[in-house]
Amino acid sequence: MKKVSIIGATGYTGGELIRYLLRHPGVRVVHVSSERSAGQKVSALHPDLLGKIDLILHKQDPDKIAKDSDLVFLCLPHAESATAAKRYLDLGVKVIDLSADFRLKSAALYEKWYKVRHPQPALLKQAVYGLTEFYRSKIKGAKLIANPGCYSTTSILTAMPLVKKGLAKRGSIVIDAKSGVSGAGRKVEEKYIFGETHENFLAYGVSGHRHLPEIEQELGVPATFVAHLLPVFRGILVTVYAKLSRKISVKDLHKIYSDFYKGERFVRVLDEGKFPDIRAVQHSNFCHIGVGMDPKGDTAVIVGVTDNLGKGAAGQAVQNMNLVLGFKEETGL
Ligand SMILES: NC(=O)c1ccc[n+]([C@@H]2O[C@H](COP(=O)([O-])OP(=O)(O)OC[C@H]3O[C@@H](n4cnc5c(N)ncnc54)[C@H](OP(=O)(O)O)[C@@H]3O)[C@@H](O)[C@H]2O)c1
């Protein structure tokens, strides 16, 4: 049995990780940390866990956590995570970081978008970007995994076949993205409270969302990305529009997508003419993709959905953990 710990277990991704890991046959959660709720049972913060896991939340004690754990998940805000990652790596523990701290390869780019100095730029070289479908072999041997952003995961999976097959005219990719409110985490901010989000719908980060540089880094081409806040708790839907570089039928485009993701357990291309909805992927590690084209036949219209807390965070983190710790990739998922 492998032992793992969750740093920042009171938040949305920490709670979701515990739910996934309770179903995992080869892993036991040994420590759960919180700075503000130390001393309370984890089920006091995540009531659905009552009777399923009795761990008490403790403030971080890296020496003890490292001694008892094969791997730690960091579910902390950016910048806090990088500092913690260094500590655990130095103590010989593998780290899966759910924050943005190690996703961008360039510290300068990180500092531009996150408006803080990178706390551990020297670790960027060794971090492996954890979009499992594209980095499987590197993830297997990694000590530090940068789990991708939720919008980024959904956008990259949805757009990548167009890019890899040279089907998108350069500069024409537009990603119209919508997320449920849990994407912002559990912290209290007025714009995310029920009264503001219920029966409301809005665009944000229009002049620059932090997931854009991550998406462009991985796609290797420029894109326009606009995020919207959906009045639901969980789920992301992105619509990717791209001018086609050559004439192609929607049937052939659909076949390209189906072939591209053939054999992938967690990416499902729907039948031709079908488009996904977020309910189908909530509480799961799946990404569903629908392939279409506008009636003029010059623009691909690809729709992708994930659960931001699933494939967009905790699910993918477990998928990556499985590779790092030597389990079958789909175990517990
Ligand atoms: N939500 C998503 O859909 C999603 C998806 C992908 C990635 N992520 C990323 O994953 C990370 C966690 O997100 P989340 O949604 O779970 O956030 P969250 O719900 O706000 O939870 C944050 C956690 O971090 C801890 N924390 C906050 N400030 C801290 C500090 N200064 N020092 C130590 N611990 C601190 C909190 O612990 P206390 O109990 O002490 O308050 C809490 O457990 C973030 O970096 C986020 O960007 C989130």
PDBQT file of the ligand as one rigid body, heavy atoms in Angstrom, charges set to zero:
ROOT
HETATM    1  N1  LIG A 401     -10.720  24.731  -8.136  1.00  0.00    +0.000 N 
HETATM    2  C1  LIG A 401     -10.351  24.225  -9.303  1.00  0.00    +0.000 C 
HETATM    3  O1  LIG A 401     -11.198  23.864 -10.140  1.00  0.00    +0.000 OA
HETATM    4  C2  LIG A 401      -8.891  24.061  -9.628  1.00  0.00    +0.000 A 
HETATM    5  C3  LIG A 401      -8.545  23.346 -10.780  1.00  0.00    +0.000 A 
HETATM    6  C4  LIG A 401      -7.193  23.164 -11.096  1.00  0.00    +0.000 A 
HETATM    7  C5  LIG A 401      -6.221  23.724 -10.285  1.00  0.00    +0.000 A 
HETATM    8  N2  LIG A 401      -6.579  24.431  -9.189  1.00  0.00    +0.000 N 
HETATM    9  C6  LIG A 401      -5.497  24.997  -8.358  1.00  0.00    +0.000 C 
HETATM   10  O2  LIG A 401      -5.323  24.146  -7.229  1.00  0.00    +0.000 OA
HETATM   11  C7  LIG A 401      -4.946  24.897  -6.081  1.00  0.00    +0.000 C 
HETATM   12  C8  LIG A 401      -5.981  24.661  -4.983  1.00  0.00    +0.000 C 
HETATM   13  O3  LIG A 401      -7.246  25.096  -5.486  1.00  0.00    +0.000 OA
HETATM   14  P1  LIG A 401      -8.591  24.950  -4.661  1.00  0.00    +0.000 P 
HETATM   15  O4  LIG A 401      -9.675  25.271  -5.635  1.00  0.00    +0.000 OA
HETATM   16  O5  LIG A 401      -8.627  23.672  -3.948  1.00  0.00    +0.000 OA
HETATM   17  O6  LIG A 401      -8.432  26.159  -3.618  1.00  0.00    +0.000 OA
HETATM   18  P2  LIG A 401      -9.250  26.420  -2.274  1.00  0.00    +0.000 P 
HETATM   19  O7  LIG A 401     -10.550  25.701  -2.314  1.00  0.00    +0.000 OA
HETATM   20  O8  LIG A 401      -9.273  27.896  -2.075  1.00  0.00    +0.000 OA
HETATM   21  O9  LIG A 401      -8.317  25.740  -1.148  1.00  0.00    +0.000 OA
HETATM   22  C9  LIG A 401      -7.042  26.255  -0.884  1.00  0.00    +0.000 C 
HETATM   23  C10 LIG A 401      -6.319  25.417   0.155  1.00  0.00    +0.000 C 
HETATM   24  O10 LIG A 401      -5.050  26.024   0.358  1.00  0.00    +0.000 OA
HETATM   25  C11 LIG A 401      -4.866  26.293   1.751  1.00  0.00    +0.000 C 
HETATM   26  N3  LIG A 401      -4.202  27.599   1.908  1.00  0.00    +0.000 N 
HETATM   27  C12 LIG A 401      -4.656  28.818   1.492  1.00  0.00    +0.000 A 
HETATM   28  N4  LIG A 401      -3.744  29.752   1.727  1.00  0.00    +0.000 NA
HETATM   29  C13 LIG A 401      -2.699  29.132   2.311  1.00  0.00    +0.000 A 
HETATM   30  C14 LIG A 401      -1.439  29.567   2.792  1.00  0.00    +0.000 A 
HETATM   31  N5  LIG A 401      -1.076  30.849   2.717  1.00  0.00    +0.000 N 
HETATM   32  N6  LIG A 401      -0.591  28.636   3.327  1.00  0.00    +0.000 NA
HETATM   33  C15 LIG A 401      -0.944  27.340   3.400  1.00  0.00    +0.000 A 
HETATM   34  N7  LIG A 401      -2.141  26.870   2.977  1.00  0.00    +0.000 NA
HETATM   35  C16 LIG A 401      -2.996  27.758   2.422  1.00  0.00    +0.000 A 
HETATM   36  C17 LIG A 401      -6.246  26.318   2.360  1.00  0.00    +0.000 C 
HETATM   37  O11 LIG A 401      -6.061  25.818   3.682  1.00  0.00    +0.000 OA
HETATM   38  P3  LIG A 401      -6.682  26.426   5.018  1.00  0.00    +0.000 P 
HETATM   39  O12 LIG A 401      -7.545  25.330   5.553  1.00  0.00    +0.000 OA
HETATM   40  O13 LIG A 401      -5.526  26.710   5.899  1.00  0.00    +0.000 OA
HETATM   41  O14 LIG A 401      -7.458  27.653   4.634  1.00  0.00    +0.000 OA
HETATM   42  C18 LIG A 401      -7.013  25.329   1.479  1.00  0.00    +0.000 C 
HETATM   43  O15 LIG A 401      -6.872  24.019   1.975  1.00  0.00    +0.000 OA
HETATM   44  C19 LIG A 401      -4.880  26.365  -6.532  1.00  0.00    +0.000 C 
HETATM   45  O16 LIG A 401      -3.564  26.714  -6.833  1.00  0.00    +0.000 OA
HETATM   46  C20 LIG A 401      -5.740  26.383  -7.796  1.00  0.00    +0.000 C 
HETATM   47  O17 LIG A 401      -5.378  27.394  -8.703  1.00  0.00    +0.000 OA
HETATM   48  C21 LIG A 401      -7.885  24.610  -8.828  1.00  0.00    +0.000 A 
ENDROOT
TORSDOF 0
